Amino acid sequence: MKRIVLVLVGILLSASASAFECQPYGCVSTISDLYTNANGYIYVATPDDETKANCTVYPGNYFVLKPESQNADKIYSSLLAAYVSQKKVQLRVVEGSPVCELAYVRMHVDF
């Protein structure tokens, strides 16, 4: 009986861990690196494998928030909050994007 319980716990833990890996739509993770260049582009990296996303990852495995994106300032505020608090955030990319452009971010208590 103990063996069955241990197997079930192992399955549940591995299933919940894989839910936070990067997927074709983007990643649900913490932010490990966040920087802005002189042109205003904001680069976001996670400790996970961004290359699993359905887009061309910027060199160094970064997602990109373009300053001309609608609500870029609000998205950047969310990114900063997630980075400082080390909370998980959903980073949704524009699938097929040549630079893994961020479409939106989602912060949620249950991540």
Backbone hydrogen bonds in HBPLUS format (Angstrom, degrees):
<---DONOR---> <-ACCEPTOR-->    atom                        ^
c    i                          cat <-CA-CA->   ^        H-A-AA   ^      H-
h    n   atom  resd res      DA  || num        DHA   H-A  angle D-A-AA Bond
n    s   type  num  typ     dist DA aas  dist angle  dist       angle   num
A0005-VAL N   A0001-MET O   3.06 MM   4  6.39 161.0  2.10 152.8 157.8     1
A0006-LEU N   A0002-LYS O   2.90 MM   4  6.15 161.2  1.94 152.1 157.1     2
A0007-VAL N   A0003-ARG O   2.98 MM   4  6.19 155.7  2.04 146.4 152.8     3
A0008-LEU N   A0004-ILE O   2.95 MM   4  6.19 162.4  1.98 151.0 155.6     4
A0009-VAL N   A0005-VAL O   2.92 MM   4  6.14 159.6  1.96 152.6 158.1     5
A0010-GLY N   A0006-LEU O   2.97 MM   4  6.12 158.2  2.02 145.4 151.5     6
A0011-ILE N   A0007-VAL O   2.96 MM   4  6.23 154.3  2.03 149.2 156.0     7
A0012-LEU N   A0008-LEU O   2.98 MM   4  6.22 162.5  2.01 150.1 154.6     8
A0013-LEU N   A0009-VAL O   2.92 MM   4  6.12 161.3  1.96 152.8 157.8     9
A0014-SER N   A0010-GLY O   3.01 MM   4  6.15 160.2  2.05 146.7 152.0    10
A0015-ALA N   A0011-ILE O   2.93 MM   4  6.07 151.5  2.01 146.7 154.9    11
A0016-SER N   A0012-LEU O   2.97 MM   4  6.15 158.7  2.02 148.2 153.4    12
A0017-ALA N   A0013-LEU O   3.01 MM   4  6.11 152.1  2.09 143.2 151.0    13
A0018-SER N   A0014-SER O   3.10 MM   4  6.19 155.4  2.16 140.9 146.6    14
A0020-PHE N   A0017-ALA O   3.20 MM   3  5.74 157.5  2.26 111.5 117.6    15
A0021-GLU N   A0018-SER O   3.26 MM   3  5.25 168.5  2.27 106.4 108.4    16
A0023-GLN N   A0026-GLY O   2.68 MM   3  5.31 165.3  1.70 170.8 174.5    17
A0026-GLY N   A0023-GLN O   3.04 MM   3  5.31 145.4  2.16 110.4 120.3    18
A0054-ASN N   A0024-PRO O   2.92 MM  30  4.52 174.3  1.92 119.5 119.0    19
A0093-VAL N   A0025-TYR O   2.92 MM  68  5.93 169.3  1.93 157.1 160.7    20
A0027-CYS N   A0091-LEU O   3.07 MM  64  5.22 147.3  2.18 138.0 145.2    21
A0091-LEU N   A0027-CYS O   2.68 MM  64  5.22 170.0  1.69 167.3 170.9    22
A0029-SER N   A0089-VAL O   3.10 MM  60  5.60 155.4  2.17 148.8 145.0    23
A0089-VAL N   A0029-SER O   2.81 MM  60  5.60 155.4  1.87 143.0 144.4    24
A0032-SER N   A0045-ALA O   2.77 MM  13  5.61 146.2  1.89 130.9 141.1    25
A0033-ASP N   A0045-ALA O   3.33 MM  12  4.98 158.3  2.38 126.0 123.1    26
A0045-ALA N   A0033-ASP O   2.89 MM  12  4.98 158.5  1.93 151.3 150.0    27
A0035-TYR N   A0043-TYR O   3.04 MM   8  5.33 155.7  2.10 142.8 150.5    28
A0043-TYR N   A0035-TYR O   2.73 MM   8  5.33 170.0  1.74 168.2 170.6    29
A0037-ASN N   A0041-TYR O   3.05 MM   4  5.67 152.7  2.12 151.6 159.8    30
A0040-GLY N   A0037-ASN O   2.99 MM   3  5.45 162.3  2.02 115.8 121.2    31
A0042-ILE N   A0065-LEU O   2.99 MM  23  5.00 172.3  1.99 149.4 151.6    32
A0065-LEU N   A0042-ILE O   2.82 MM  23  5.00 160.5  1.86 150.4 156.4    33
A0044-VAL N   A0063-PHE O   2.89 MM  19  5.07 161.8  1.92 144.2 148.7    34
A0063-PHE N   A0044-VAL O   2.78 MM  19  5.07 165.7  1.80 150.7 153.0    35
A0052-LYS N   A0049-ASP O   3.22 MM   3  6.13 169.9  2.23 124.1 126.2    36
A0053-ALA N   A0050-GLU O   3.00 MM   3  5.71 166.7  2.02 121.4 125.8    37
A0055-CYS N   A0053-ALA O   2.91 MM   2  5.63 135.7  2.11 104.0  90.8    38
A0096-GLY N   A0054-ASN O   2.52 MM  42  5.71 164.1  1.54 152.8 158.3    39
A0056-THR N   A0097-SER O   2.95 MM  41  6.32 169.9  1.96 169.4 172.8    40
A0058-TYR N   A0062-TYR O   3.21 MM   4  5.09 146.1  2.34 162.2 152.3    41
A0061-ASN N   A0058-TYR O   2.97 MM   3  5.64 120.0  2.34 146.5 158.5    42
A0062-TYR N   A0058-TYR O   3.19 MM   4  5.09 162.4  2.22 134.0 139.4    43
A0064-VAL N   A0100-CYS O   3.03 MM  36  5.96 164.8  2.05 132.6 135.9    44
A0102-LEU N   A0064-VAL O   2.75 MM  38  5.84 156.0  1.81 154.5 155.6    45
A0069-SER N   A0066-LYS O   3.06 MM   3  5.47 162.8  2.09 113.9 119.1    46
A0072-ALA N   A0069-SER O   3.09 MM   3  5.20 142.1  2.24 136.6 128.2    47
A0074-LYS N   A0071-ASN O   3.06 MM   3  5.27 122.6  2.40 102.4 116.5    48
A0075-ILE N   A0071-ASN O   2.98 MM   4  6.29 160.1  2.02 158.1 164.2    49
A0076-TYR N   A0072-ALA O   2.86 MM   4  5.99 160.5  1.89 149.0 154.7    50
A0077-SER N   A0073-ASP O   3.06 MM   4  6.21 147.9  2.17 134.8 143.2    51
A0078-SER N   A0074-LYS O   3.07 MM   4  6.39 152.9  2.15 143.7 150.2    52
A0079-LEU N   A0075-ILE O   2.88 MM   4  6.23 155.0  1.95 150.5 158.1    53
A0080-LEU N   A0076-TYR O   2.87 MM   4  6.12 160.4  1.91 152.6 157.3    54
A0081-ALA N   A0077-SER O   2.98 MM   4  6.19 158.8  2.03 146.1 152.0    55
A0082-ALA N   A0078-SER O   2.95 MM   4  6.17 160.2  1.99 149.7 154.8    56
A0083-TYR N   A0079-LEU O   2.86 MM   4  6.04 158.0  1.90 149.7 156.3    57
A0084-VAL N   A0080-LEU O   2.90 MM   4  6.03 174.2  1.91 156.6 157.8    58
A0085-SER N   A0081-ALA O   3.04 MM   4  6.04 160.4  2.08 144.3 150.2    59
A0086-GLN N   A0082-ALA O   2.83 MM   4  5.54 118.5  2.22 135.1 149.0    60
A0087-LYS N   A0082-ALA O   3.19 MM   5  5.07 139.5  2.36 134.3 142.7    61
A0086-GLN N   A0083-TYR O   3.31 MM   3  5.04 142.4  2.46  92.4 103.0    62
A0090-GLN N   A0106-ARG O   2.79 MM  16  4.87 173.7  1.79 146.9 148.5    63
A0106-ARG N   A0090-GLN O   2.88 MM  16  4.87 146.2  2.00 135.5 144.3    64
A0092-ARG N   A0104-TYR O   2.94 MM  12  5.36 160.7  1.98 165.5 169.5    65
A0103-ALA N   A0092-ARG O   2.69 MM  11  5.55 166.1  1.71 146.9 151.8    66
A0104-TYR N   A0092-ARG O   3.36 MM  12  5.36 158.7  2.40 134.2 137.8    67
A0094-VAL N   A0101-GLU O   2.80 MM   7  5.62 151.1  1.88 165.1 171.7    68
A0097-SER N   A0094-VAL O   2.98 MM   3  5.51 150.2  2.07 143.8 144.1    69
A0111-PHE N   A0108-HIS O   3.39 MM   3  5.84 169.8  2.41 113.4 116.4    70
